[in-house]
Amino acid sequence: MNSCDIIIIGSGPGGYELAANAVKRNLSTVIIERDQLGGTCLNRGCIPTKALCRSAEVADLVRNASSFGVEVNEFSLSYAKAVNRKDAIVEQLRQGVSMLLNGATVIKGEAKFTGENVVEVNGESYTAPRIVIATGSKPAMLPIPGAELAMTSDDVLSLEQLPESICVIGGGVIGVELASILSSFGVKVTIVEYCSEILPNFDKEIAKRLRTALSRRGIKVVVLASVTAIR
């Protein structure tokens, strides 16, 4: 049995920040991660999407360069190169998280509770008076026929070759962000939203203006639409 002061399950922003603070307090710290350090935010969320957003922004800027008095005779889009840049940024920041965890014991594997204050990972048992679950979340699938045919946001971020067209189910923050990125790279995009407006948790006037801006860019937005099946 391996004993320590604190065990943290999950190395996302909640987990790794806690682990770093625990090490500073001279607590013997074990952090367990079954995937990559950094969690959803670093590997499949905020960081990779912002990297792709920047690539999309540059593409739009070059496309409209003439309005700034800069003539660009021709240019081509390479989504694969944008993905390579995104991956390099993620890897660099992942190494930063690894350095932040110096002093903690980092274990790659899936933890399970086997008793009070005891977890097991890779056949080894660990015990601590404090155990923190910081496992985050995963994409939710629609409870409809054909749901298994759809991609999740994780799947989209791992694409290296883009389709000609795509339907994004959900006009929330993630859906609109991905729709905007893909549109900038030449994909014909349709957003389908169940509520009366995209970004339903935001100010209605902002959401309305954004929908207008998306439409001007050629993104089709369908609101008050309930998806009942995927074929």
Buried (B, 14 or more C-beta within 10 A) or exposed (E): EBEBBBBBBBBBBBBBBBBBEBBEEEBBBBBBBBBBBBBBBBBBBEBBBEBBBBBBEEBBBEBEEEEEEEEEEEEEBEBEEBBEBBBEBBBEBBEBBBEBBEBBBBBEEEBEEEEEEBBBBEEEEBBBEBBBBBBBEEEEEBEEEEEEEBBBBBEBBEBEEBEEEBBBBBBBEBBBBBBBBBBBBEBBBBBBBEBEBBBBEEEEEEBEEBBEEBEEEEBBBEBEBEBEEBE
